[in-house]
Structures are given as C-alpha cells and as structure tokens.
C-alpha cells in the first residue's frame, strides 16, 4: 500500500471532494495540509507510517512559535485550525488503513481564551437600524427584509446570501439553511414580522429586481444578480450609520443580539444552540456571560443598597 505523503494528500483531496466540501474549503485545507507535509519532509519523514506523536507535537510547537506575514504570532484560533487539519488527515489515514494508529490522538488543542461578543445591540438600537431603510423603495424594502431575517433568526451573513426561494416557508414560519457552517443543514424559526416582510418581498418586490427567471436566489442585487460577498456587510453598516448607532455594527452583531435578547427573555440555551447551528454547547455558552454582565449592570443601577454611601 502506497504510504507516500504526497500521494496520500491527493487521496485526501479526493475524499473531501466526494464528501461534497466546498471547493474553497478543499483548497484552504490542502494548503494547510501541505504546510504540515513540508515540515514532515524536512524532518526526513516522507511516508505516513513514519509520522510519530513526537513529530506532530513538534509541529504544534512550531506553529505556536512561528510568525505570520504581519510579524506576529498566530492567534490561538488559527493555530488550532492548522492542528485540526492535521488531526482530520491522520484520522482519515487511520480509518482507511494507511496507518495502524493515529499519532495525533490525545494531543490537545491550545486553550482559547473566552471572549465576549464584540457588539451586542440594545433593543432600541436594533429597532432603529431595522427602521432605517426606506421601505417605499425596492432596495429599501429588500434591505429591511434582510435585516428582519438577520435579527429574527441569527443566521450568518453567508447563510443569508445563499438562501433560495425554496428555503422559505413564510406561512409555516420556517427557514431552511442548506450547507451552513461545517456543511450542516438546519431549519430555523422565522418570527411573525420577518415572515410578513418576506411574503411581501417575494410577492411584490423581488419581481422588480429579477432579470433571469432561472435565478432562484432569494435576495437579489440591484442588477438582479446574486448578492456579492460584501454586500450584506455594506448594507448593515449603511443603516447603522443612518440610525446613528455608534457601535461597530456588522452582520454578525445581529447574530449576537438575537441570541442575547432571547437568553434575556428566558430561552433555554440548548434552543439557542439549535437556532444558531452550533456544534458544541460551549460556543453558545458565551452568551450566558453577556447576560450575567447585563445583570450586574442592572443590579448596580437598581438595587437600593447600591445607592447608599459605603
């Protein structure tokens, strides 16, 4: 059996393509994997069965100590991303019988510091941004609908831009997210107001934008094509500025805001996990810290004892 690392890299590429991973994901994964293979070859390791646990741990130390193009050390998240690619590759080799045991098994990822979401809007700020578009115009109504969907569902901007007409059930109040982060599909609930805007947009507004009758993307550009990669970001920032919200508002802020506001209103954290499409509850638990911060602020402002002199 051929255990040459360059050959196995091509086998892994074929495996990713067969599993339906996005071309961009395949390309980025291969670039990271080839970095690992290059370092192994520099150590004289050209075959998979020669990779040792010590070699993998040495690679982890190397990516921790290496500098990026800005002359800084890589972030913990990026380091773990690089290691994740290696672990997945070696697990693949083990499952396919190219190696007897996985040398990366038991090697832990670097511990990432817990960070609170950078921007969470207040209810008042969210409403101001939602009301900023001119809904009497075609583009304004489209933008208001997009904002309502972002706030109602907490979906990512990439997921919003990828929505198709068939993904929307405004009568039942659901939205289907196809191939979200990690290639996972999920169904999320749509709020009453978001449903109303979507119904009006699809029935009366989208037909004013459509140029190609075979284009089934839900939200269209001014020219009738698919939204560009940055169009949602530009749109959100435009209306945050118009609403005079001084925070750094970006599309993901609506995701943070949706989760935080639901948690404040006693939503179960596992429901929020399902809504956001988090694979791990740990990713969702960050919002409990936001809620605790809010609670502390309210306590300091409202508890009568806090007004007494020390």
MOMOKA-V872264 format. One record per backbone hydrogen bond with DSSP energy under -1.0 kcal/mol. NH is the residue of the N-H (numbers start at 1). CO is the residue of the C=O. Records with the same first field share a line. If there is no record, write none. Layout:
# MOMOKA-V872264
NH=CO ; CO
This chain:
# MOMOKA-V872264
5=46
8=4
9=5
10=6
11=7
12=8
13=9
14=10
15=11
16=12
17=13
18=14
19=15
20=17
21=16
26=22
27=23
28=24
29=25
30=26
31=27
32=28
33=29
34=30
35=31
36=32
37=33
38=34
39=35
40=36
41=37
42=38
44=41
45=40
48=3
50=47
51=48
56=52
57=53
58=54
59=55
60=56
61=57
62=58
63=59
64=60
65=61
66=62
68=72
71=68
79=75
80=76
81=77
82=78
83=79
84=80
85=81
86=82
87=83
88=84
89=85
90=86
91=87
92=88
93=89
94=90
95=91
96=92
97=94
98=93
99=93
105=102
107=104
126=122
127=123
128=124
129=125
130=126
131=127
132=129
135=133
137=134
141=137
142=138
143=139
144=140
145=141
146=142
147=143
148=144
149=145
150=146
151=147
152=148
153=149
154=150
160=156
161=157
162=158
163=160
165=216
167=164
168=165
169=174
173=169
174=169
175=188
176=167
177=186
180=184
183=180
186=177
188=175
190=173
195=191
196=192
197=193
198=194
199=195
200=196
201=197
202=198
203=199
204=200
205=201
206=201
208=205
209=206
210=206
215=212
218=163
221=225
224=221
234=230
235=231
236=232
237=233
238=234
239=235
240=236
241=237
242=238
243=239
244=241
245=240
249=247
253=250
254=251
256=252
257=253
258=254
259=255
260=256
261=257
262=258
263=259
264=260
265=261
266=263
267=262
272=268
273=269
274=270
275=271
276=272
277=273
278=273
285=281
287=284
288=285
290=286
291=287
292=288
293=289
294=290
295=291
296=292
297=293
298=294
299=295
300=296
301=297
302=298
303=299
306=303
307=304
308=305
